[in-house]
């Protein structure tokens, strides 16, 4: 189990109401932790990590024979 640190944050009233509506009054901290983790700790996948390359200049292997 991970350790938690108690702190005070200031959020806008409209954001608080939306969090309260979506997560429930007792699970706001869990929702904020999940949002921060998704945003700050970006999990990278192996798909889409390489830049696209232009393949127009690739020759066929039969050209070498």
C-alpha positions as CSV (number, residue, x, y, z in Angstrom):
1,X,0.0,0.0,0.0
2,X,1.4,3.4,-0.9
3,X,1.7,6.2,1.6
4,X,-0.4,9.3,1.3
5,X,0.5,12.9,2.1
6,X,-2.2,15.2,3.4
7,X,-2.3,18.6,1.7
8,X,-4.6,21.3,0.8
9,X,-5.3,22.3,-2.8
10,X,-7.4,25.1,-4.2
11,X,-9.6,24.2,-7.1
12,X,-12.3,26.1,-8.8
13,X,-15.9,25.5,-7.7
14,X,-17.0,24.2,-11.1
15,X,-14.2,21.6,-11.1
16,X,-15.0,20.6,-7.6
17,X,-18.7,20.1,-8.4
18,X,-17.8,18.0,-11.5
19,X,-15.4,15.8,-9.5
20,X,-18.0,15.4,-6.8
21,X,-20.6,14.4,-9.4
22,X,-18.4,12.0,-11.2
23,X,-16.4,10.4,-8.4
24,X,-18.7,10.9,-5.4
25,X,-18.1,13.1,-2.4
26,X,-15.9,10.5,-0.6
27,X,-13.7,9.6,-3.6
28,X,-12.6,13.0,-4.8
29,X,-9.0,12.4,-3.6
30,X,-8.8,9.1,-5.5
31,X,-10.1,10.8,-8.7
32,X,-7.6,13.6,-8.4
33,X,-4.7,11.1,-7.8
34,X,-5.8,9.1,-10.8
35,X,-6.0,12.2,-13.0
36,X,-2.6,13.4,-11.9
37,X,-1.0,10.0,-12.4
38,X,-2.4,9.7,-15.9
39,X,-1.3,13.2,-16.8
40,X,2.1,13.4,-15.1
41,X,3.3,9.8,-15.3
42,X,2.8,9.1,-19.0
43,X,3.0,5.4,-19.7
44,X,4.6,4.8,-23.0
45,X,3.8,1.9,-25.3
46,X,6.0,0.4,-27.9
47,X,3.5,1.3,-30.6
48,X,3.9,4.7,-32.3
49,X,7.2,5.5,-30.7
50,X,9.3,5.6,-33.9
51,X,8.9,8.5,-36.2
52,X,7.4,7.9,-39.6
53,X,9.9,7.5,-42.5
54,X,9.6,8.0,-46.2
55,X,9.8,4.7,-48.1
56,X,9.7,6.1,-51.6
57,X,13.5,5.7,-52.1
58,X,13.7,2.0,-51.1
59,X,14.8,-0.3,-53.8
60,X,13.6,-3.8,-54.5
61,X,16.0,-6.6,-53.6
62,X,16.0,-7.8,-57.2
63,X,17.7,-4.6,-58.3
64,X,20.9,-5.8,-56.6
65,X,21.2,-9.0,-58.6
